[in-house]
Amino acid sequence: MAATKRVAVVMLPVRTYCRHVLRGVVSVSLQARWECILIPAVPAPPLAHFAEGYIHGLIGHFSEKELVDQVVQAGLPAVDVSPARPQLDFPRVTTDEIAVGRLAAAHLLSLGLPQFGFYGTRAEYSSFLREKGFKETIQAAGLSCHVFVQEDPTGNGETGLTDRPLEQWVCGLPKPIGVMASSDGRALNLLAVCKKRGIAVPKSVAVVGVDNDDVFCELASPPLSSIALSTQRIGYDAARMLDRLMAGKRPTEKQLLVPPAGVVPRQSSDLPSLLDADVAAAVRYISLHVHDHLQVADVLREVPVSRRSLDQRFLKVLGRTPAAEIRRAQVEVAKQMLAQTDEPMTRVARAAGFSNAKQLGATFHRETRATPSAYRKEFRG
């Protein structure tokens, strides 16, 4: 009978991600009859002390340099389950972050939205990869992506409601828009900003996060749609990889990427009404051509239905006519320019598809109950 293997599992059990990974590790350890020792990852434990025959292998969330150094010094077979980083210190099983971004983009594209955005951080490599997958998918559909990436020294997205640049970015976005946040924590920031500024979710901004932390997602207002990660499978595959390493076998690949489990839709992206393909196509066409002094007749040339039918379907889906949607889209472009530039009103009017500044002023006031100048002054505080 083979000797019992002792495996140190180095994680932070308070994290939802780590607890789910642990479930996968446990299923393999029961089959392999390991003796598992759970060691908190913070502060970095002196793992080198275990290298004298007591511990046979390590699985852990090795994200901090001090902890990585301890693992290297221990000289034991080890598998990392922390989020992706550019460099590989030892074998890793982690999420396919680019696939996460692609899945979020596919979900928002399926809603028929005309505009898309990504909100992430420079502090995490996983955010960079999620942004890459998201943008590539949106651009492959022939659409553009608005991006806001902030410094986040805490690494958890908890920047609070005093983050003025985020608030300005959200208010200046063209709407309706679908936005992917790189984590559930950042998605909650986004929802809080929308609530503070009176921006309707999901009608004006549809939001999807990542991690599917059920406590965060269900308590959010509105409840948050999120990409669920295959965390239990990550733990299972990591334990299988460690089992081979402890048997003296080489891993088949240095890094194993696990695709996400899927989208868990909740109210923050609940736009089933936009699944009317003709209405979605018309809204997208209006968004892309709003600068071109657009008329309803131009939309009808692109969507093969009668004016009466299009009016009825717009009213059913959006509660407004195609003409009203054109005016709304023009005003959104004007809002964006007023918020982000010092361009004179004549240029703002031309960029938003109006004939002149007078027409801009009349339509803007009718839609918002404010003049363009007053909106610019109020937005800039």
C-alpha positions as CSV (number, residue, x, y, z in Angstrom):
1,M,0.0,0.0,0.0
2,A,1.4,3.4,-1.1
3,A,2.4,5.8,1.7
4,T,0.0,8.6,2.5
5,K,0.9,11.9,0.8
6,R,0.7,15.1,2.8
7,V,-0.3,18.1,0.7
8,A,-0.2,21.7,2.0
9,V,-3.1,23.8,0.6
10,V,-2.0,27.5,0.9
11,M,-5.0,29.8,0.4
12,L,-7.2,32.4,2.0
13,P,-10.4,30.5,2.9
14,V,-12.3,33.8,3.5
15,R,-12.3,34.4,-0.2
16,T,-15.2,32.9,-2.1
17,Y,-12.8,32.0,-5.0
18,C,-10.5,30.0,-2.7
19,R,-13.4,28.2,-1.0
20,H,-14.7,27.0,-4.3
21,V,-11.3,25.9,-5.5
22,L,-10.9,24.0,-2.2
23,R,-14.0,21.9,-3.1
24,G,-12.3,20.7,-6.2
25,V,-9.1,19.9,-4.3
26,V,-11.0,17.9,-1.7
27,S,-12.6,15.7,-4.3
28,V,-9.2,14.6,-5.6
29,S,-7.6,14.3,-2.2
30,L,-10.4,11.9,-1.1
31,Q,-9.7,9.7,-4.1
32,A,-6.0,9.8,-3.7
33,R,-6.1,9.5,0.1
34,W,-4.1,12.6,0.7
35,E,-3.7,14.2,4.1
36,C,-4.4,17.9,3.4
37,I,-3.1,20.7,5.7
38,L,-4.8,24.0,5.2
39,I,-2.3,26.9,5.7
40,P,-3.4,30.6,5.5
41,A,-1.6,32.4,2.6
42,V,-1.3,35.6,4.7
43,P,1.2,36.2,6.2
44,A,3.4,34.2,4.0
45,P,4.1,30.9,5.9
46,P,7.7,29.5,6.2
47,L,7.1,26.7,3.7
48,A,10.8,25.8,3.5
49,H,10.5,24.3,7.0
50,F,8.1,21.7,5.5
51,A,10.6,20.5,2.9
52,E,12.3,18.0,5.2
53,G,10.1,15.1,4.2
54,Y,6.9,16.0,6.0
55,I,5.1,17.7,3.1
56,H,5.1,16.1,-0.3
57,G,3.4,18.8,-2.4
58,L,1.8,22.3,-2.4
59,I,-1.3,23.7,-4.0
60,G,-1.9,27.4,-3.4
61,H,-3.0,30.9,-4.3
62,F,0.6,32.1,-4.9
63,S,-0.1,35.7,-5.9
64,E,2.3,37.5,-3.7
65,K,6.1,37.6,-4.4
66,E,7.0,36.8,-0.8
67,L,4.9,33.7,-0.9
68,V,6.2,32.7,-4.3
69,D,9.8,33.0,-2.9
70,Q,8.8,30.7,0.0
71,V,7.4,28.1,-2.5
72,V,10.6,28.2,-4.6
73,Q,12.8,27.8,-1.5
74,A,10.7,24.8,-0.3
75,G,11.7,22.9,-3.5
76,L,8.5,20.8,-3.5
77,P,6.2,19.9,-6.4
78,A,3.7,22.9,-6.5
79,V,0.7,24.0,-8.5
80,D,-0.5,27.6,-8.5
81,V,-4.3,28.5,-8.8
82,S,-4.0,32.3,-8.6
83,P,-5.2,34.5,-11.4
84,A,-3.0,34.7,-14.5
85,R,0.2,36.7,-14.5
86,P,2.5,37.3,-17.4
87,Q,5.3,35.2,-15.9
88,L,5.1,31.5,-14.8
89,D,7.1,30.5,-11.8
90,F,5.7,26.9,-11.7
91,P,2.8,25.0,-13.1
92,R,-0.5,26.8,-12.9
93,V,-4.2,26.1,-13.4
94,T,-6.3,29.2,-13.7
95,T,-9.2,30.8,-15.6
96,D,-9.0,31.6,-19.3
97,E,-9.5,35.3,-18.7
98,I,-9.7,36.2,-22.4
99,A,-12.6,33.7,-22.7
100,V,-14.3,35.5,-19.8
101,G,-14.2,38.8,-21.7
102,R,-15.5,37.1,-24.9
103,L,-18.4,35.6,-23.0
104,A,-19.4,38.9,-21.4
105,A,-19.3,40.5,-24.9
106,A,-21.4,37.8,-26.4
107,H,-24.0,38.2,-23.6
108,L,-24.3,42.0,-24.1
109,L,-24.3,41.7,-27.9
110,S,-27.2,39.3,-27.7
111,L,-29.3,42.1,-26.1
112,G,-29.1,44.1,-29.3
113,L,-27.4,47.0,-27.7
114,P,-25.7,49.6,-29.9
115,Q,-22.8,50.7,-27.6
116,F,-20.4,48.9,-25.4
117,G,-17.9,49.7,-22.6
118,F,-15.3,48.1,-20.3
119,Y,-14.4,49.2,-16.8
120,G,-11.2,47.7,-15.3
121,T,-8.0,48.3,-13.4
122,R,-4.3,48.5,-14.2
123,A,-3.6,46.7,-10.9
124,E,-4.6,43.2,-12.1
125,Y,-3.3,41.3,-15.1
126,S,-6.6,39.4,-15.3
127,S,-8.4,42.7,-15.9
128,F,-6.1,43.4,-18.9
129,L,-6.9,39.9,-20.4
130,R,-10.6,40.3,-19.8
131,E,-10.5,43.7,-21.5
132,K,-8.6,42.1,-24.4
133,G,-11.2,39.4,-24.9
134,F,-14.1,41.8,-24.6
135,K,-12.8,44.4,-27.0
136,E,-11.8,41.8,-29.6
137,T,-15.3,40.3,-29.6
138,I,-17.0,43.7,-29.8
139,Q,-14.7,44.9,-32.6
140,A,-15.2,41.7,-34.5
141,A,-18.9,42.6,-34.6
142,G,-18.0,45.9,-36.3
143,L,-18.6,48.0,-33.2
144,S,-16.4,50.1,-30.9
145,C,-15.7,49.8,-27.2
146,H,-15.4,52.6,-24.7
147,V,-12.8,51.8,-22.0
148,F,-12.1,53.2,-18.6
149,V,-9.1,51.7,-16.7
150,Q,-8.2,53.1,-13.3
151,E,-5.5,52.7,-10.8
152,D,-6.6,50.5,-8.0
153,P,-3.9,50.0,-5.4
154,T,-6.2,47.8,-3.2
155,G,-6.8,45.4,-6.1
156,N,-10.4,44.8,-5.2
157,G,-12.2,47.6,-6.9
158,E,-13.3,49.3,-3.7
159,T,-12.6,52.9,-4.7
160,G,-15.9,54.2,-3.3
161,L,-18.3,56.8,-4.6
162,T,-15.8,59.6,-4.4
163,D,-14.2,58.4,-7.6
164,R,-14.9,61.4,-9.8
165,P,-13.2,60.2,-13.0
166,L,-15.4,57.0,-13.0
167,E,-18.5,59.1,-12.4
168,Q,-17.6,61.4,-15.3
169,W,-16.9,58.5,-17.6
170,V,-20.3,56.8,-16.8
171,C,-22.2,60.1,-17.3
172,G,-20.4,60.8,-20.6
173,L,-21.1,57.4,-22.2
174,P,-23.5,57.2,-25.1
175,K,-26.6,55.3,-24.1
176,P,-28.1,52.7,-24.1
177,I,-24.9,50.8,-23.5
178,G,-23.7,47.5,-22.2
179,V,-20.7,47.6,-19.8
180,M,-18.5,44.8,-18.6
181,A,-16.8,45.4,-15.3
182,S,-13.7,43.3,-14.6
183,S,-15.0,42.1,-11.3
184,D,-18.2,42.1,-9.2
185,G,-16.7,44.7,-6.9
186,R,-16.2,47.1,-9.8
187,A,-19.6,46.3,-11.1
188,L,-21.1,47.4,-7.7
189,N,-19.1,50.7,-8.1
190,L,-20.7,51.1,-11.5
191,L,-24.2,50.5,-10.2
192,A,-23.7,52.9,-7.3
193,V,-22.6,55.6,-9.7
194,C,-25.6,55.0,-11.9
195,K,-28.0,55.2,-8.9
196,K,-26.3,58.4,-7.7
197,R,-26.7,60.1,-11.1
198,G,-30.2,58.8,-11.8
199,I,-29.1,56.6,-14.8
200,A,-31.5,53.7,-15.3
201,V,-30.1,50.2,-15.1
202,P,-30.4,48.2,-17.3
203,K,-32.5,50.5,-19.6
204,S,-29.7,53.0,-20.1
205,V,-26.7,51.0,-18.8
206,A,-26.7,47.2,-18.8
207,V,-24.0,45.8,-16.5
208,V,-22.3,42.5,-16.1
209,G,-19.5,41.6,-13.6
210,V,-17.2,38.7,-13.1
211,D,-16.9,36.1,-10.3
212,N,-20.6,35.5,-9.5
213,D,-20.2,36.1,-5.8
214,D,-23.8,35.3,-4.9
215,V,-23.8,37.7,-1.8
216,F,-22.6,40.6,-3.9
217,C,-24.8,39.9,-6.8
218,E,-28.0,39.3,-5.0
219,L,-27.7,42.3,-2.7
220,A,-26.8,44.6,-5.5
221,S,-29.4,47.1,-6.7
222,P,-30.5,45.9,-9.1
223,P,-29.2,42.3,-8.7
224,L,-26.0,41.9,-10.7
225,S,-25.5,39.7,-13.8
226,S,-22.1,38.0,-13.6
227,I,-19.8,35.6,-15.3
228,A,-19.4,32.5,-13.2
229,L,-15.9,31.0,-13.1
230,S,-15.2,27.3,-13.1
231,T,-13.5,27.5,-9.7
232,Q,-14.2,24.0,-8.5
233,R,-12.8,22.6,-11.8
234,I,-9.7,24.7,-11.3
235,G,-9.2,23.0,-7.9
236,Y,-9.8,19.6,-9.3
237,D,-7.5,20.0,-12.3
238,A,-4.8,21.5,-10.0
239,A,-5.0,18.6,-7.6
240,R,-4.7,16.1,-10.6
241,M,-1.7,18.0,-11.9
242,L,0.0,17.9,-8.4
243,D,-0.7,14.2,-8.2
244,R,1.3,13.6,-11.4
245,L,4.1,15.9,-10.2
246,M,4.4,14.1,-6.9
247,A,4.6,10.8,-8.9
248,G,7.6,12.2,-10.7
249,K,5.8,12.9,-14.0
250,R,6.1,16.1,-16.0
251,P,2.9,18.1,-16.5
252,T,1.4,17.9,-20.0
253,E,1.4,21.8,-20.0
254,K,2.9,24.5,-17.8
255,Q,-0.4,26.5,-17.7
256,L,-3.8,25.0,-18.0
257,L,-6.5,27.5,-18.8
258,V,-10.1,26.7,-17.7
259,P,-13.0,28.4,-19.5
260,P,-15.7,30.2,-17.5
261,A,-18.8,28.3,-16.4
262,G,-21.2,30.7,-18.0
263,V,-23.3,33.8,-17.6
264,V,-25.6,34.1,-14.6
265,P,-28.2,36.7,-15.8
266,R,-29.9,38.9,-13.3
267,Q,-31.7,42.2,-13.5
268,S,-28.7,44.4,-14.3
269,S,-28.7,43.1,-17.9
270,D,-32.3,42.0,-18.2
271,L,-33.3,43.5,-21.5
272,P,-35.3,40.7,-23.1
273,S,-37.5,43.2,-25.0
274,L,-34.5,44.2,-27.2
275,L,-34.4,40.7,-28.6
276,D,-36.7,42.0,-31.4
277,A,-34.2,41.7,-34.1
278,D,-35.5,44.6,-36.3
279,V,-35.8,47.0,-33.4
280,A,-32.2,46.0,-32.3
281,A,-30.9,46.6,-35.8
282,A,-32.7,49.9,-36.1
283,V,-31.3,51.1,-32.7
284,R,-27.8,50.0,-33.7
285,Y,-28.1,51.8,-37.1
286,I,-29.3,55.0,-35.4
287,S,-26.4,54.9,-32.9
288,L,-23.8,54.4,-35.7
289,H,-25.3,57.1,-38.0
290,V,-26.6,59.7,-35.5
291,H,-24.0,62.2,-36.7
292,D,-25.5,62.2,-40.2
293,H,-28.6,64.3,-39.8
294,L,-30.5,61.1,-39.6
295,Q,-34.2,60.8,-40.5
296,V,-36.6,57.9,-40.0
297,A,-36.7,57.3,-43.7
298,D,-32.9,56.5,-43.5
299,V,-33.7,53.9,-40.9
300,L,-36.5,52.3,-43.0
301,R,-34.0,51.8,-45.8
302,E,-32.0,49.6,-43.5
303,V,-34.8,47.8,-41.8
304,P,-37.2,46.1,-44.2
305,V,-40.5,46.9,-42.5
306,S,-43.2,49.5,-42.9
307,R,-43.2,52.9,-41.0
308,R,-46.3,51.9,-39.2
309,S,-44.9,48.5,-38.2
310,L,-41.6,50.0,-37.0
311,D,-43.4,52.7,-35.0
312,Q,-45.6,50.0,-33.3
313,R,-42.6,47.7,-32.5
314,F,-40.5,50.6,-31.2
315,L,-43.4,51.6,-28.9
316,K,-43.8,48.1,-27.6
317,V,-40.1,47.5,-27.0
318,L,-38.7,50.9,-26.0
319,G,-41.8,53.0,-25.2
320,R,-40.9,55.6,-27.9
321,T,-41.0,56.0,-31.7
322,P,-38.1,55.8,-34.0
323,A,-38.1,59.6,-34.4
324,A,-37.9,59.9,-30.6
325,E,-35.1,57.4,-30.5
326,I,-33.2,59.5,-33.0
327,R,-33.7,62.6,-30.9
328,R,-32.6,60.7,-27.8
329,A,-29.5,59.4,-29.5
330,Q,-28.6,62.9,-30.7
331,V,-29.0,64.4,-27.2
332,E,-26.8,61.6,-25.8
333,V,-24.0,62.5,-28.3
334,A,-24.4,66.2,-27.3
335,K,-24.2,65.3,-23.6
336,Q,-21.0,63.4,-24.2
337,M,-19.4,66.3,-26.0
338,L,-20.7,68.8,-23.5
339,A,-19.3,66.7,-20.6
340,Q,-15.9,65.9,-22.1
341,T,-15.0,68.9,-24.4
342,D,-15.0,72.7,-24.5
343,E,-16.2,72.7,-28.2
344,P,-18.5,75.6,-29.0
345,M,-22.2,74.9,-29.4
346,T,-22.1,75.0,-33.2
347,R,-19.6,72.1,-33.3
348,V,-21.5,70.2,-30.7
349,A,-24.7,70.6,-32.8
350,R,-23.0,69.4,-35.9
351,A,-21.4,66.4,-34.3
352,A,-24.7,65.4,-32.8
353,G,-26.6,65.6,-36.1
354,F,-28.4,68.9,-35.6
355,S,-28.6,71.6,-38.3
356,N,-27.5,74.4,-36.0
357,A,-27.0,75.4,-32.4
358,K,-30.6,76.7,-32.1
359,Q,-32.0,73.3,-33.1
360,L,-29.6,71.7,-30.6
361,G,-30.8,74.0,-27.8
362,A,-34.5,73.5,-28.5
363,T,-34.3,69.7,-28.7
364,F,-31.9,69.4,-25.7
365,H,-34.2,71.5,-23.5
366,R,-37.2,69.5,-24.5
367,E,-35.5,66.2,-23.7
368,T,-33.7,67.2,-20.5
369,R,-35.4,70.3,-19.2
370,A,-32.0,72.0,-19.2
371,T,-30.0,74.1,-21.7
372,P,-26.8,72.7,-23.2
373,S,-24.8,75.4,-21.3
374,A,-26.5,74.6,-18.0
375,Y,-25.9,70.9,-18.5
376,R,-22.1,71.5,-19.2
377,K,-21.8,73.8,-16.1
378,E,-23.7,71.3,-13.8
379,F,-21.8,68.3,-15.0
380,R,-18.4,69.9,-14.4
381,G,-19.5,70.8,-10.9
